[in-house]
């Protein structure tokens, strides 16, 4: 395929500021989705484990809905819906650029469904006797979850949460559906502009590999330390 193709990497050095801006966008989406996903996912997990049937069913419906729909479709939904909502409720002028806000909302709500399942499994991994012991000490259910169950659960599931964060960073490349210039989108635009699409796509893939492989090794090392502690 590349037998007669002459590679030219000279477009990359001059594009570094634009590529870094795209990487910043990817990291912003990743960071917000992790924080909001864990917070909302924790609430969803607790709701799924609740003895209140309506609450449990509602949380299960939310999780199953987002886990059954492709992420790219969710991003497209929010790219079409969020601008209209912001224009209606916040009075933003029509045509405002809210692509980043749309992507962040879509990722946060989508990832919370996956974090909810991880956190639910983490909570269930804590021996049930811990909750009984907390109750015997006079703690309410919410106090027991906050001070006894969740700290142990999060310790057990930290490696899985970090692994999901790596997957989330990879998935940020899907914001191309809203023409948002994340890292991959920036690399694609530079390559298309300079007629060096092959080089820029290969470069973007190499960067994703280095970042994700390094993060995976760090998670593996951290997991070993937890197991030996």
N, C-alpha and C positions, 0 to 999 in steps of 0.2 A: 504493500500500500504506500509506504513512504520511500520506495526505492529511488524515485526521481525527485522527491521533494527536498528542497534545500531549507533547512531550519535557519531562522534568523531570530535571535533572542534580544535584539537591540531595543525593542519596544518596551521591555520590562523595566529597566532602570528609570526611564523617564515617567513611567506610569505608577511608580511606587507611592507617591502622595495620594493619587486617586484610589489605588488598591488598598492603602491603609485606611482611607475614609470608609471604603466598603467593609473592611474587616471590623472597624469600629461599630458600624451598623449591625453586623452579624453578632458581635459581642454584646451590644446593647439588648438586642432581641433575646439572646441566650440568657443573659443575666436576669432580665425582668421575668422571662418565662420560668426560670428556675425558682425565683423567690415567690412569685405569685402562684406558681404551680404547686409548690410545697405547702404554702399556707392554705390555699383553697383545697388542695388534695388532702390535707390533714382533716379539714372539716368534712369533706366528702367521705373519707374513710371512717371517721367517727359516726357519721350519719348512717353509713351502711351497716355498721355494727350496733346501731341503736335498737332498743327493744320497741321503739315506736314504729309500727309497720309502715305507715304512710311516709315517714321520713326515710326509712331504709329503702323503700321502693323508689322514691324520687331520686335518691342518690345513685341507686343501681341503674335507673333509667338514663341518668346523665352520663355515667361512666360507660355504659354499654353503647350509647349513641355515638359518643366521640371516638370510642375504640373501634367502631364498626365503619367509620367514614374515613376515606383517605385524607391525609393532612392537606394536600394540595387543594382539595375541594373545600375544606373548611376555610383556608386562606382566601380562596376566591369568594366564598360567601361573605366573609367579613370585609373584604375589599369592596364589595358592592353595597353592603348594609351599613357599616360603620360611618362612612361619610354622610349618608342621609340622616342617621341618628344625631351626629354631631351638629349638622346644619340645623336640625329641628330643635334640639334641646339646648345647645350652646349658642345658637345664633351665628354660627360661622358662615361666611359668605360662600355662595355656591361655587364649586370648583376648587375649594381649598385643598392643598396637598396633605392628606392625612394617611398616606400609604404606610408610613412607619407606625402610626397609632393603630391602624387596621391590622398590620402584621403582628404587633405586640399583643393585641387583644385576642386574635386568633390563636397564636401560639400559647398564650397563657391558659386559655380555656381548654385547648386541646391537650396540652401536656398535663394539666391538673388531673385529667382522667387516668393517665398512666401513673402519675405519682400517687394517686389515691389507692390504686391497687397495690403498689409497693408498700405504702404506709400501712394499709390494712393488713397485709401479710406480716409486716413488722410488729404491729400491735398484737396479732394473734400468736406471734412467736414468744411473747412474754408469758411465762407460766401464770395460769389463772389464779393461783394462790397469792400472787402479788397484789391483785385487786382486793381479794378477801382480807389480806393483812392490812392494807391501807384503810379499808372500811372499819376494821377492828380498832384502828388507832383513832377513829373518829373523823376521818377524811370523807368529804363528799365525793361523788363520782367524778365531778370535774376536777377536784383537787387531786384525786388519785391518778387521773389520766395525766394531769399537768406535771406532777412532781414525782410520780413513780413509774407509770407505764410508758409514757411517751419518751422520757429520757433513755430508758432501756431499749425501746423499740428503735429509736433513731440510731443508737449505737450499732444495732444489728443490721440496719438497712443502709447505712452510709455508703458502702461500696456500690450497692444497686442504685442509689440516688445519684452518685457521681457518674456511674456508667450511663444512666439515662440522660444526664447533662451532656455527655459526649455525643450521644445520638442526637440530642436536641441541636447541638452546634452544627452537626452535619446537615440536619434538616432545614436549617436556616436558608440554604441555597434554594429552597422551593419558593421563596418570596418573589422569584422571577415572574410569577403569575400577575403580580401587581406592578411590574416594571420597576421595583425598588432595587437600588444599586447596593446590594450587599456585596460581600467579597467576590463570590462567584459571578454575580451580575456585573460588577465592575470589571473583572477580568474578561468577561465575554464582550462587553462593550468596547474595551480597548482593543481586543483582538479583532473584532469586527471592523472597527474604525481603521486600524493599521493594516488590515489584510493578513494578520498573523494570528488567526483564531486557534490554530492547532497549538502553537507555542504557549499562548496565554491559558488555554484550557489545561494543557499539561502542567503548566506552572501552578495553576490554581489547585489541581489535583495533588501535586506534590506538597503544597502548603497544608492542605487539609490532612494529608497523610501524616506529615511531621507533627502537626498540632495534636491530632487525635491519637496517634501512636504514643507520643510522649505522655499525654494525659492518661491513656490506658495503663501505661507502665507505672505511672505514679499511683493510680488507683490500686493496682495489683500490689505494689509495695506497701501502701497504706493498709490494705486488707490483711496482708501477712503480719503487720505490726499489731493490728487489732486481735488477730487470732492468737498471737504469742503473748499478748498482754494479760 
